[in-house]
Amino acid sequence: MLLGMAGRLFGSQTSLREANRANLLECIHRFGAMTQVELAESSGLSTATVSNLVHQLVDEGKLETQNTVRNGRRATLVALARQQGLGVGLSIGRRELLLEIIDYSKSVIAEHRLPLALNHKADTTLERAMVLINETLSNVGASPDEIVGIGVALAAPVDSRTHTIAVPGILMGWDGLDVIGPLSTAFHVPVTVDNDANASALCESRMGAAMGKPDFVCIHTNDGTGAGVMINGELWRAVTGLAGEIGHVQIDPLGSICACGNRGCLDTVVDERRLVSLLSVTHGNMTMNDLVAEANAGDPGCRRVVSDAAVRIGQVAAGLCIAVDPEIVVLGGKLAMTGDVFLEPFGESLQRLLFPSALTPIQVVPAAYPETCAALGAALMVIEHVESTRISQAA
């Protein structure tokens, strides 16, 4: 009995220590670098506990410290450890800009979300992004000199040859805009630009649900729907970079006119504007975030809208899967954040249209980073670009 009590006591102490570690790391991740006294205030832990945890985490290489001055007194600034350099990822959609900063170990150093006005001005958004990058770096005790590159993921098809939006009208105000120039000039680093589905696929391949899976499809559902296709561990962009643009597959020849100029595309049925319009009479004005939140809260109307969208997306995704024969399908983006409300009808719809006698059924899995995968993938993309360039120059 005494041994059992001792085991339970040891287990509870271990759980408490792990919870304290997670609490401390989350505070630094959320609020940036801070002193040990500030950490104690933010986390609710005692200064002695914070001191012990900081020493442990520094020894493990997860935190780093440097001397600073607070209120005229010497203090120790605690920050997340950074390895080699920093990759900056920006995901830009119709309503939101998401910033993720990672190091070479794929550890997230900082992140920030910035709401955008509908039909925001592209040049103003880029300027705000530059300010946000500098402010976020400062908050975590980092310098712009540590940036090795900036990756940008846009919620629109991107021409891989010109690095500009390939189909006018999908992300209003961004058509023909040079995204690379202003960012490269401001930070003196390489800049890459791709669509959000490709960036999401890269994220899930390198650090998410598709690690170890060289051939898979990543479905990304935010403002619209797109797919990133990985073949032999590399993104498949095809000739112009438009591979995987399933949001512009026609599903209704007599349907509504799409932003791309065609009629009855998938996005005319499952993009944010269409989905929330179905609920306007019963729920008033909503955004995609509202729809997801209400669906997760159990609202029957919102759950029905999400599940119906999943069925239509699954039907189109089936054609893509027959063409490229992936091992798994990863579901990311906002609609996927409703969990089984989206995943189950999507999976059923997909499997119904695939080969019924296939020896190895395609597995459907949720993304590890459904909300942040595009920005994380953009950061990973530019780090890989920088390293590839460095290797080729050294050869």
C-alpha positions as CSV (number, residue, x, y, z in Angstrom):
1,M,0.0,0.0,0.0
2,L,2.8,2.4,0.9
3,L,4.5,1.6,-2.4
4,G,1.3,2.4,-4.2
5,M,0.9,5.7,-2.4
6,A,4.5,6.6,-3.1
7,G,4.0,5.8,-6.8
8,R,0.9,8.0,-7.0
9,L,2.6,10.8,-5.2
10,F,5.6,10.6,-7.5
11,G,3.3,10.5,-10.5
12,S,1.4,13.6,-9.3
13,Q,4.6,15.5,-8.7
14,T,5.8,14.6,-12.2
15,S,2.5,15.7,-13.7
16,L,2.7,19.0,-11.8
17,R,6.3,19.6,-12.9
18,E,5.3,19.0,-16.5
19,A,2.3,21.3,-16.2
20,N,4.5,24.0,-14.7
21,R,7.0,23.6,-17.6
22,A,4.3,23.8,-20.2
23,N,2.8,26.9,-18.4
24,L,6.2,28.7,-18.4
25,L,7.0,27.9,-22.0
26,E,3.5,29.0,-23.1
27,C,3.9,32.4,-21.3
28,I,7.2,33.1,-23.1
29,H,5.7,31.9,-26.4
30,R,2.6,34.1,-26.0
31,F,4.2,37.2,-24.5
32,G,7.8,37.1,-25.7
33,A,11.0,37.4,-23.7
34,M,10.7,38.5,-20.1
35,T,12.6,38.5,-16.8
36,Q,12.2,35.7,-14.3
37,V,10.2,38.1,-12.0
38,E,7.8,38.9,-14.9
39,L,7.6,35.2,-15.7
40,A,6.5,34.5,-12.2
41,E,3.8,37.1,-12.4
42,S,2.5,36.0,-15.8
43,S,2.5,32.3,-15.0
44,G,1.4,32.4,-11.4
45,L,4.4,30.3,-10.3
46,S,6.7,31.1,-7.5
47,T,10.0,32.8,-8.3
48,A,11.9,29.8,-6.9
49,T,9.9,27.4,-9.2
50,V,10.5,29.7,-12.2
51,S,14.2,29.9,-11.4
52,N,14.5,26.1,-11.2
53,L,12.5,25.5,-14.4
54,V,14.5,28.1,-16.3
55,H,17.8,26.5,-15.4
56,Q,16.5,23.1,-16.5
57,L,15.1,24.4,-19.8
58,V,18.3,26.3,-20.5
59,D,20.3,23.1,-20.0
60,E,17.9,21.3,-22.4
61,G,18.5,23.9,-25.0
62,K,14.8,25.1,-25.0
63,L,15.5,28.5,-23.4
64,E,18.3,31.0,-23.5
65,T,19.1,33.9,-21.1
66,Q,20.9,37.2,-21.4
67,N,21.6,40.1,-19.0
68,T,19.3,43.1,-19.2
69,V,18.2,46.1,-17.1
70,R,14.7,46.6,-15.6
71,N,13.9,49.7,-13.6
72,G,17.5,50.5,-13.2
73,R,18.4,47.1,-11.9
74,R,20.2,44.2,-13.4
75,A,17.9,41.3,-14.5
76,T,18.0,38.1,-16.5
77,L,16.0,38.1,-19.7
78,V,14.5,34.7,-20.6
79,A,13.6,33.8,-24.2
80,L,13.0,30.7,-26.3
81,A,16.2,29.3,-27.7
82,R,16.9,29.9,-31.4
83,Q,18.9,27.7,-33.6
84,Q,20.9,29.1,-36.6
85,G,18.5,31.6,-37.9
86,L,14.8,32.6,-38.2
87,G,12.3,31.9,-40.9
88,V,9.4,34.3,-41.1
89,G,6.1,33.0,-42.5
90,L,3.1,35.3,-43.5
91,S,-0.3,33.9,-44.4
92,I,-2.5,36.5,-46.0
93,G,-6.2,36.0,-46.7
94,R,-9.3,38.2,-47.2
95,R,-9.9,38.8,-43.5
96,E,-6.7,37.9,-41.7
97,L,-2.9,38.0,-41.7
98,L,-1.1,35.4,-39.6
99,L,2.6,35.7,-38.8
100,E,4.8,32.7,-37.6
101,I,8.5,32.9,-36.8
102,I,10.4,29.6,-36.5
103,D,14.0,28.6,-36.2
104,Y,15.9,25.8,-38.0
105,S,14.7,23.2,-35.5
106,K,11.1,24.0,-36.5
107,S,10.4,25.5,-33.1
108,V,7.9,28.3,-33.1
109,I,9.6,31.3,-31.7
110,A,6.6,33.7,-32.0
111,E,3.3,34.2,-33.7
112,H,0.8,37.0,-34.2
113,R,-2.6,37.3,-35.8
114,L,-3.8,40.5,-37.4
115,P,-7.4,41.0,-38.5
116,L,-7.8,42.6,-41.9
117,A,-10.6,44.7,-43.3
118,L,-12.5,43.0,-46.2
119,N,-11.0,44.2,-49.5
120,H,-8.0,45.6,-47.6
121,K,-5.4,47.5,-49.6
122,A,-2.5,45.2,-50.4
123,D,0.3,47.8,-50.1
124,T,-1.0,48.9,-46.7
125,T,-1.2,45.3,-45.6
126,L,2.4,44.7,-46.6
127,E,3.5,47.8,-44.7
128,R,1.6,46.6,-41.6
129,A,3.3,43.2,-42.0
130,M,6.7,44.7,-42.0
131,V,5.9,46.6,-38.8
132,L,4.5,43.5,-37.2
133,I,7.6,41.5,-38.0
134,N,9.8,44.0,-36.4
135,E,7.6,44.4,-33.3
136,T,7.3,40.6,-32.9
137,L,11.0,40.1,-33.2
138,S,11.6,42.8,-30.6
139,N,9.1,41.2,-28.2
140,V,11.0,37.9,-28.2
141,G,14.4,39.6,-27.9
142,A,15.4,38.8,-31.5
143,S,16.9,41.0,-34.2
144,P,15.9,41.4,-37.9
145,D,19.5,40.4,-38.6
146,E,18.6,36.8,-37.5
147,I,16.0,36.5,-40.3
148,V,17.3,34.2,-43.1
149,G,14.2,34.7,-45.3
150,I,10.5,35.5,-45.5
151,G,7.9,33.2,-47.0
152,V,4.4,34.5,-48.0
153,A,1.4,32.3,-48.5
154,L,-1.5,34.0,-50.3
155,A,-5.1,32.8,-50.4
156,A,-5.2,32.7,-54.2
157,P,-3.5,30.8,-57.0
158,V,0.1,31.9,-57.5
159,D,2.1,31.7,-60.7
160,S,5.3,29.9,-59.8
161,R,7.2,31.7,-62.6
162,T,6.3,35.3,-61.8
163,H,5.5,34.8,-58.0
164,T,2.3,36.9,-58.5
165,I,-1.3,36.0,-58.3
166,A,-2.1,33.9,-61.4
167,V,-5.9,34.3,-61.5
168,P,-7.2,37.9,-61.2
169,G,-10.1,38.7,-58.9
170,I,-9.7,36.0,-56.2
171,L,-7.8,38.1,-53.7
172,M,-9.0,41.6,-54.4
173,G,-6.3,44.3,-54.7
174,W,-3.4,41.8,-54.9
175,D,-3.5,41.2,-58.7
176,G,-0.1,41.8,-60.3
177,L,1.3,43.1,-57.0
178,D,5.1,42.6,-56.5
179,V,5.1,41.0,-53.0
180,I,8.8,40.1,-53.1
181,G,10.2,43.5,-53.8
182,P,9.1,45.5,-50.7
183,L,9.8,42.7,-48.2
184,S,13.2,41.9,-49.7
185,T,14.2,45.6,-49.7
186,A,13.1,46.1,-46.1
187,F,14.8,43.1,-44.6
188,H,17.6,42.3,-47.2
189,V,16.7,38.6,-47.3
190,P,15.2,36.2,-49.9
191,V,11.4,36.1,-50.1
192,T,9.3,33.3,-51.5
193,V,5.6,33.5,-52.5
194,D,3.2,30.6,-52.9
195,N,-0.5,29.8,-52.4
196,D,-1.7,28.8,-48.9
197,A,-2.6,25.2,-49.8
198,N,0.9,24.5,-51.0
199,A,2.4,26.1,-47.9
200,S,0.0,24.0,-45.7
201,A,1.1,20.8,-47.5
202,L,4.7,21.6,-46.8
203,C,4.1,22.3,-43.2
204,E,2.2,19.0,-42.7
205,S,5.0,17.1,-44.6
206,R,7.9,18.5,-42.6
207,M,6.4,18.8,-39.1
208,G,2.8,17.7,-39.1
209,A,0.4,14.8,-39.8
210,A,2.1,13.7,-43.0
211,M,5.7,13.3,-41.7
212,G,7.2,10.2,-43.3
213,K,4.5,10.2,-46.0
214,P,6.1,11.2,-49.4
215,D,2.9,11.1,-51.4
216,F,-0.1,12.8,-50.0
217,V,-2.7,15.5,-50.7
218,C,-3.4,18.4,-48.3
219,I,-6.9,20.0,-48.6
220,H,-6.9,23.5,-47.2
221,T,-10.3,25.2,-46.5
222,N,-10.3,28.9,-45.5
223,D,-11.5,31.7,-47.7
224,G,-11.8,29.1,-50.5
225,T,-10.6,25.6,-51.0
226,G,-7.4,24.4,-52.5
227,A,-5.1,21.4,-52.4
228,G,-1.4,21.0,-52.0
229,V,0.0,17.9,-53.7
230,M,3.2,16.2,-52.5
231,I,4.9,13.7,-54.7
232,N,8.1,11.9,-53.6
233,G,8.3,14.4,-50.7
234,E,8.3,17.5,-52.9
235,L,5.5,19.9,-53.8
236,W,4.0,19.3,-57.3
237,R,3.3,22.7,-58.8
238,A,3.2,21.6,-62.5
239,V,3.9,24.1,-65.3
240,T,2.5,27.4,-63.9
241,G,1.9,26.5,-60.2
242,L,-1.8,25.9,-60.5
243,A,-1.7,22.2,-59.7
244,G,-4.3,21.4,-56.9
245,E,-6.6,24.4,-57.5
246,I,-9.7,22.2,-56.8
247,G,-11.7,25.2,-55.7
248,H,-12.0,26.1,-59.4
249,V,-13.2,22.7,-60.6
250,Q,-16.7,23.1,-62.1
251,I,-19.4,21.2,-60.2
252,D,-22.5,22.9,-61.6
253,P,-22.5,24.1,-65.2
254,L,-25.5,26.3,-64.5
255,G,-24.2,27.6,-61.1
256,S,-23.1,31.0,-59.9
257,I,-20.3,32.9,-61.5
258,C,-17.0,32.4,-59.7
259,A,-14.4,35.1,-58.9
260,C,-12.2,33.4,-61.4
261,G,-14.7,34.1,-64.2
262,N,-16.0,30.6,-64.7
263,R,-19.4,29.3,-63.7
264,G,-20.3,26.8,-61.0
265,C,-16.8,26.3,-59.5
266,L,-16.5,24.4,-56.1
267,D,-15.7,27.7,-54.4
268,T,-19.1,29.1,-55.4
269,V,-20.6,26.5,-53.1
270,V,-18.1,26.2,-50.2
271,D,-16.2,29.5,-49.9
272,E,-16.8,31.7,-46.8
273,R,-19.3,34.1,-48.5
274,R,-21.5,31.2,-49.7
275,L,-21.5,29.2,-46.5
276,V,-22.4,32.1,-44.2
277,S,-25.0,33.4,-46.6
278,L,-26.9,30.1,-46.1
279,L,-27.3,31.1,-42.4
280,S,-28.0,34.8,-42.9
281,V,-31.8,34.5,-42.1
282,T,-31.4,32.5,-39.0
283,H,-28.0,33.7,-37.7
284,G,-27.5,37.2,-39.1
285,N,-24.1,38.3,-40.3
286,M,-21.4,35.7,-39.7
287,T,-17.8,35.1,-40.6
288,M,-16.1,31.7,-41.2
289,N,-14.7,32.0,-37.6
290,D,-18.3,32.4,-36.3
291,L,-19.5,29.4,-38.4
292,V,-16.7,27.2,-37.0
293,A,-17.2,28.3,-33.4
294,E,-21.0,27.8,-33.6
295,A,-20.6,24.4,-35.2
296,N,-18.2,23.3,-32.4
297,A,-20.6,24.6,-29.9
298,G,-23.3,22.2,-31.3
299,D,-25.4,24.6,-33.4
300,P,-27.4,22.2,-35.7
301,G,-27.7,24.7,-38.6
302,C,-23.9,25.5,-38.6
303,R,-23.0,21.8,-38.3
304,R,-25.3,21.0,-41.3
305,V,-23.6,23.7,-43.4
306,V,-20.2,22.4,-42.5
307,S,-21.0,18.8,-43.2
308,D,-22.7,19.6,-46.5
309,A,-19.6,21.5,-47.6
310,A,-17.5,18.6,-46.6
311,V,-19.5,16.3,-48.9
312,R,-19.0,18.6,-51.9
313,I,-15.3,19.1,-51.2
314,G,-14.8,15.3,-50.8
315,Q,-16.5,14.7,-54.2
316,V,-14.0,17.0,-55.9
317,A,-11.0,15.7,-53.9
318,A,-11.9,12.2,-55.1
319,G,-11.0,13.1,-58.7
320,L,-7.7,14.5,-57.6
321,C,-6.9,11.4,-55.5
322,I,-7.6,9.1,-58.5
323,A,-5.2,11.2,-60.6
324,V,-2.3,11.3,-58.1
325,D,-2.9,8.2,-55.9
326,P,-1.8,9.6,-52.5
327,E,-1.2,7.5,-49.4
328,I,-3.2,9.9,-47.2
329,V,-5.3,13.0,-47.4
330,V,-4.7,15.7,-44.8
331,L,-7.5,18.1,-43.9
332,G,-6.5,21.6,-42.7
333,G,-7.9,25.1,-42.6
334,K,-10.8,26.5,-40.7
335,L,-13.5,24.1,-41.7
336,A,-11.3,21.2,-40.6
337,M,-11.2,22.7,-37.1
338,T,-14.8,21.4,-36.6
339,G,-13.3,17.9,-36.3
340,D,-15.6,15.0,-37.1
341,V,-18.3,17.4,-38.2
342,F,-16.2,18.0,-41.3
343,L,-13.9,14.9,-41.4
344,E,-16.5,12.2,-41.3
345,P,-18.7,13.4,-44.2
346,F,-15.6,14.3,-46.2
347,G,-14.2,10.8,-45.7
348,E,-17.5,9.1,-46.6
349,S,-17.9,11.3,-49.7
350,L,-14.3,10.7,-50.8
351,Q,-14.4,6.9,-50.4
352,R,-17.7,6.6,-52.2
353,L,-16.1,7.8,-55.4
354,L,-12.7,6.0,-55.2
355,F,-12.1,2.5,-56.4
356,P,-14.3,0.3,-54.2
357,S,-11.9,-2.7,-54.5
358,A,-8.7,-0.8,-53.8
359,L,-6.3,-2.9,-51.8
360,T,-5.1,0.1,-49.8
361,P,-7.8,2.6,-49.0
362,I,-6.7,6.2,-48.8
363,Q,-6.6,7.4,-45.1
364,V,-8.1,10.7,-44.2
365,V,-6.4,12.5,-41.2
366,P,-6.7,15.9,-39.6
367,A,-3.9,18.4,-40.0
368,A,-1.6,18.8,-37.0
369,Y,-1.7,22.6,-37.5
370,P,-5.1,23.3,-39.1
371,E,-5.1,27.0,-38.4
372,T,-1.5,28.0,-38.7
373,C,-0.2,25.5,-41.3
374,A,-0.1,28.0,-44.2
375,A,2.1,30.5,-42.3
376,L,4.3,27.8,-40.8
377,G,4.7,26.2,-44.3
378,A,5.6,29.6,-45.7
379,A,8.4,29.9,-43.1
380,L,9.6,26.4,-43.8
381,M,9.5,27.0,-47.6
382,V,11.9,30.0,-47.4
383,I,14.3,28.2,-45.1
384,E,14.4,25.2,-47.5
385,H,14.9,27.7,-50.4
386,V,17.8,29.4,-48.6
387,E,19.5,26.1,-47.7
388,S,19.0,24.7,-51.3
389,T,20.6,27.9,-52.7
390,R,23.5,27.7,-50.3
391,I,24.2,24.1,-51.1
392,S,24.0,24.7,-54.9
393,Q,26.4,27.7,-54.6
394,A,28.9,25.6,-52.5
395,A,28.9,22.8,-55.1
